[in-house]
Amino acid sequence: MDGMDEIIKEFLIESTENLDKLDRDFVALEKNPKDKELLSSIFRVVHTIKGTCGFLGFQKLESVAHAGENILGKLRDGQLAMNESRTNALLALVDALRKMLVEIEKTGKDEKGNYDRLISTLTLLSEVNDSVKTTVVPALEEASETANRTGESAGVSETAIRVDVSLLDRLMNLVGELVLARNQILQFSTAQEGAGLGSAPQRLSWITSELQEGIMKTRMQPIGNVWGKFPRVVRDLEAACGKKIRLEMEGKETELDKTVIEAIKDPLTHIVRNSVDHGIESPEKRREAGKNEEGLLSLKAYHEGGQVHIEITDDGGGISPEKIRDKALSKGLISPEVARQMSERDLLNLIFLPGFSTAEKVTHISGRGVGMDVVKFNIESINGVIDIQSKPGLGTTLKIKIPLTLAIIPALMVSSQNNRYAIPQINLLELVRLEGVKVQTEIQLVHGAPIYQLRGHLLPLIFLNQELEVSNSLDTVHNSLNIVVLKAGDHQFGLVVDEVNDTQEIVVKPLHQILRHVDAFAGATILGDGSVALILNVMGLVKKAHLISANLEQAKIEKAPVIEIDTRDKQMLLLVKAGYTDHMAVPMKQLERIEKLDGSLVEKAGDHDVIQYRGKIMPLIHIGSVLPERRKKPRQIVEPSVYENKALIYAAVYTKNGRSIGFVVDRVYDVVEVIVEIKDVIRREGVLGTTVIQGNVTEILDVDWILKLAPPGFFDSAVA
């Protein structure tokens, strides 16, 4: 069964081992038939096999095990006494179960044989009357013609062994020490050329990598091992809550490290329980909302970017941000001032606060405000992140991202204030180096925080030396600046460090208990030269720098009434001054970047202003000059005086077919993400309409109209 489902494979291994144990237990029971503890152990084994095979759909195996369970139950409760006939019957049961397991391994289906006579015999022997001894012998002989006798056995159990997790942990620790020793030898052989080691360091590196990969594979388990219990959990909950729920699971074969599996087991169970109790409505409410009476709970797992992504989605009533805000205010979890500044995403994340619950009443399932904070803590303790998305009336999705393994990880080594730090590569996006005048001109302050414009997107910056409190200054007076672009959940930011070193595999060593409250660090590692480097906790740095609440989200808060233009999706807008228009918004959907250019380098090419830009000639259009006044129909001509005496000009660069054009503005205020609606019908050419942004009447620039002012045929063909 090469394509055998991992759950079935695990079932076969465990059941075969239990049947081997039953052979010994039944013989021991015959010698000591009053051993209640032994009887209870045998009953539990058969009961487990029956329950699991029923869940997996092996009905014939279930019926045979059920017959054995009945007689064992009466033996355990003292209603029957053990005798030779019952011992023989139960041993025949074990043989039959073993033969059926062999057939399941071969075909993936129930064994084709007829076991009705064995079931009848077991049922007969479950009666108190002991006079049936002579009538069961032929049936037992028939049932015993099984695979032990023919030499067949469940092959999957012969190719797999069970190893204690503590032994695997010990082996993993030894491999970790071997990785450290390898790193030291490689560093020594590189520094000491001609040390006479030959190719030994490279061979050691290869062997270590192979051994590391092999040991890590022994620790990997499919997430289906955790999900296997959820059908029963959902079934019990829907009965308790009076709901109808369909459970769908995708990606059960996705593998994780054993330690990660153990860490997420309880958080996932809690989320599933919440989805059933809080998320999915009753059949009556679903009918009133025009939904199917049966709710859907979906679990999805997949690998992406060196991480495991888990999504738990329900199609229930969703979560109202306003309801969360009111609940948090009533409980005193947030102040009214903070509530007014919070985005919808901030409000949704309040469910992770200790003591928070939206339940109308406390039930035996939930409602006491205990759990979601623990869920978040457990996931973040293994360097994972959790995020919630919800639409009232449509449903809720919780997204979890966790590392594959915790023991050995690839990392980028950086330096700050002569100290070395490791950044897990799963958080790394790219490296940016600014040199010369760019260090001074391309880093700006937005909402009091340093910002770098990376390909048209605002990238908040964290100076590592400041966050670790080894320096209090945001010192950008350098000839160069190293920015490590990182992601923490759905957020991106730049970490400014003194030096970027190499990448290497590091062994994660946990911090001592007295240091675990320091959010900035996820652990420590020993480097090749024997020194210790701290491993940075990227999410911890984001929280420590208050990026999520202060910079990333605060920049998105819209202080005016939220209105819409063509869609309810938010738009990224560049707020500028252009000519006589003090407040204009330039849509950034097609914008490639915002550049600061030397105005003295602007030249004329025919009737158009141009500038040499990245090895090409880029036309410039001054927005304030080309937009016609509302009182005049003719367009104003762009005059050379626009650029006179200007050492610096701002240009929003748009690129199409490899050709770039710059929209020149007089001043750049901010970048905002808002839902926009045309506020009035007063328009002019080049402007889509007028709205209110940040309390100011603002015109929305018509980018397509401006692009038509480019030189004729400028965008007709692509440039290589």
Rosetta blueprint (number, residue, H / E / L):
1 M L
2 D L
3 G L
4 M L
5 D L
6 E H
7 I H
8 I H
9 K H
10 E H
11 F H
12 L H
13 I H
14 E H
15 S H
16 T H
17 E H
18 N H
19 L H
20 D H
21 K H
22 L H
23 D H
24 R H
25 D H
26 F H
27 V H
28 A H
29 L H
30 E H
31 K H
32 N L
33 P L
34 K L
35 D L
36 K H
37 E H
38 L H
39 L H
40 S H
41 S H
42 I H
43 F H
44 R H
45 V H
46 V H
47 H H
48 T H
49 I H
50 K H
51 G H
52 T H
53 C H
54 G H
55 F H
56 L H
57 G L
58 F L
59 Q H
60 K H
61 L H
62 E H
63 S H
64 V H
65 A H
66 H H
67 A H
68 G H
69 E H
70 N H
71 I H
72 L H
73 G H
74 K H
75 L H
76 R H
77 D L
78 G L
79 Q L
80 L L
81 A L
82 M L
83 N L
84 E H
85 S H
86 R H
87 T H
88 N H
89 A H
90 L H
91 L H
92 A H
93 L H
94 V H
95 D H
96 A H
97 L H
98 R H
99 K H
100 M H
101 L H
102 V H
103 E H
104 I H
105 E H
106 K H
107 T H
108 G L
109 K L
110 D L
111 E L
112 K L
113 G L
114 N L
115 Y L
116 D H
117 R H
118 L H
119 I H
120 S H
121 T H
122 L H
123 T H
124 L H
125 L H
126 S L
127 E L
128 V L
129 N L
130 D L
131 S L
132 V L
133 K H
134 T H
135 T H
136 V H
137 V H
138 P H
139 A H
140 L H
141 E H
142 E H
143 A H
144 S L
145 E L
146 T L
147 A H
148 N H
149 R H
150 T H
151 G L
152 E L
153 S L
154 A L
155 G H
156 V H
157 S H
158 E H
159 T L
160 A L
161 I L
162 R L
163 V L
164 D L
165 V H
166 S H
167 L H
168 L H
169 D H
170 R H
171 L H
172 M H
173 N H
174 L H
175 V H
176 G H
177 E H
178 L H
179 V H
180 L H
181 A H
182 R H
183 N H
184 Q H
185 I H
186 L H
187 Q H
188 F H
189 S H
190 T H
191 A H
192 Q L
193 E L
194 G L
195 A L
196 G L
197 L L
198 G L
199 S L
200 A H
201 P H
202 Q H
203 R H
204 L H
205 S H
206 W H
207 I H
208 T H
209 S H
210 E H
211 L H
212 Q H
213 E H
214 G H
215 I H
216 M H
217 K H
218 T H
219 R L
220 M E
221 Q E
222 P E
223 I L
224 G H
225 N H
226 V H
227 W H
228 G L
229 K L
230 F H
231 P H
232 R H
233 V H
234 V H
235 R H
236 D H
237 L H
238 E H
239 A H
240 A H
241 C H
242 G L
243 K L
244 K E
245 I E
246 R E
247 L E
248 E E
249 M E
250 E E
251 G L
252 K L
253 E L
254 T L
255 E E
256 L E
257 D E
258 K H
259 T H
260 V H
261 I H
262 E H
263 A H
264 I H
265 K H
266 D H
267 P H
268 L H
269 T H
270 H H
271 I H
272 V H
273 R H
274 N H
275 S H
276 V H
277 D H
278 H H
279 G H
280 I L
281 E L
282 S L
283 P H
284 E H
285 K H
286 R H
287 R H
288 E H
289 A L
290 G L
291 K L
292 N L
293 E L
294 E E
295 G E
296 L E
297 L E
298 S E
299 L E
300 K E
301 A E
302 Y E
303 H E
304 E E
305 G L
306 G L
307 Q E
308 V E
309 H E
310 I E
311 E E
312 I E
313 T E
314 D E
315 D L
316 G L
317 G L
318 G L
319 I L
320 S L
321 P H
322 E H
323 K H
324 I H
325 R H
326 D H
327 K H
328 A H
329 L H
330 S H
331 K L
332 G L
333 L L
334 I L
335 S L
336 P H
337 E H
338 V H
339 A H
340 R H
341 Q H
342 M L
343 S L
344 E H
345 R H
346 D H
347 L H
348 L H
349 N H
350 L H
351 I H
352 F H
353 L L
354 P L
355 G L
356 F L
357 S L
358 T L
359 A L
360 E L
361 K L
362 V L
363 T L
364 H L
365 I L
366 S L
367 G L
368 R L
369 G L
370 V L
371 G L
372 M H
373 D H
374 V H
375 V H
376 K H
377 F H
378 N H
379 I H
380 E H
381 S L
382 I L
383 N L
384 G L
385 V E
386 I E
387 D E
388 I E
389 Q E
390 S E
391 K E
392 P L
393 G L
394 L L
395 G E
396 T E
397 T E
398 L E
399 K E
400 I E
401 K E
402 I E
403 P E
404 L L
405 T L
406 L L
407 A L
408 I E
409 I E
410 P E
411 A E
412 L E
413 M E
414 V E
415 S E
416 S E
417 Q L
418 N L
419 N E
420 R E
421 Y E
422 A E
423 I E
424 P E
425 Q H
426 I H
427 N H
428 L E
429 L E
430 E E
431 L E
432 V E
433 R E
434 L E
435 E E
436 G L
437 V L
438 K H
439 V H
440 Q H
441 T H
442 E L
443 I E
444 Q E
445 L E
446 V E
447 H L
448 G L
449 A E
450 P E
451 I E
452 Y E
453 Q E
454 L E
455 R L
456 G L
457 H E
458 L E
459 L E
460 P E
461 L E
462 I E
463 F E
464 L H
465 N H
466 Q H
467 E H
468 L L
469 E L
470 V L
471 S L
472 N L
473 S L
474 L L
475 D L
476 T L
477 V L
478 H L
479 N L
480 S E
481 L E
482 N E
483 I E
484 V E
485 V E
486 L E
487 K E
488 A E
489 G L
490 D L
491 H E
492 Q E
493 F E
494 G E
495 L E
496 V E
497 V E
498 D L
499 E E
500 V E
501 N E
502 D E
503 T E
504 Q E
505 E E
506 I E
507 V E
508 V L
509 K E
510 P L
511 L L
512 H L
513 Q H
514 I H
515 L H
516 R L
517 H L
518 V L
519 D L
520 A L
521 F E
522 A E
523 G E
524 A E
525 T E
526 I E
527 L L
528 G L
529 D L
530 G L
531 S L
532 V E
533 A E
534 L E
535 I E
536 L E
537 N L
538 V H
539 M H
540 G H
541 L H
542 V H
543 K H
544 K H
545 A L
546 H L
547 L H
548 I H
549 S H
550 A H
551 N H
552 L H
553 E L
554 Q H
555 A H
556 K H
557 I L
558 E L
559 K L
560 A L
561 P L
562 V L
563 I L
564 E L
565 I L
566 D L
567 T L
568 R L
569 D L
570 K L
571 Q E
572 M E
573 L E
574 L E
575 L E
576 V E
577 K E
578 A E
579 G L
580 Y L
581 T E
582 D E
583 H E
584 M E
585 A E
586 V E
587 P E
588 M L
589 K L
590 Q L
591 L E
592 E E
593 R E
594 I E
595 E E
596 K E
597 L E
598 D L
599 G H
600 S H
601 L H
602 V L
603 E E
604 K E
605 A E
606 G L
607 D L
608 H E
609 D E
610 V E
611 I E
612 Q E
613 Y E
614 R L
615 G L
616 K E
617 I E
618 M E
619 P E
620 L E
621 I E
622 H E
623 I H
624 G H
625 S H
626 V H
627 L L
628 P L
629 E L
630 R L
631 R L
632 K L
633 K L
634 P L
635 R L
636 Q L
637 I L
638 V L
639 E L
640 P H
641 S H
642 V H
643 Y H
644 E L
645 N L
646 K L
647 A L
648 L L
649 I E
650 Y E
651 A E
652 A E
653 V E
654 Y E
655 T E
656 K E
657 N L
658 G L
659 R E
660 S E
661 I E
662 G E
663 F E
664 V E
665 V E
666 D L
667 R E
668 V E
669 Y E
670 D E
671 V E
672 V E
673 E E
674 V E
675 I L
676 V L
677 E L
678 I L
679 K L
680 D E
681 V L
682 I L
683 R L
684 R L
685 E L
686 G L
687 V E
688 L E
689 G E
690 T E
691 T E
692 V E
693 I E
694 Q L
695 G L
696 N E
697 V E
698 T E
699 E E
700 I E
701 L E
702 D L
703 V H
704 D H
705 W H
706 I H
707 L H
708 K L
709 L L
710 A L
711 P L
712 P L
713 G L
714 F L
715 F L
716 D L
717 S L
718 A L
719 V L
720 A L
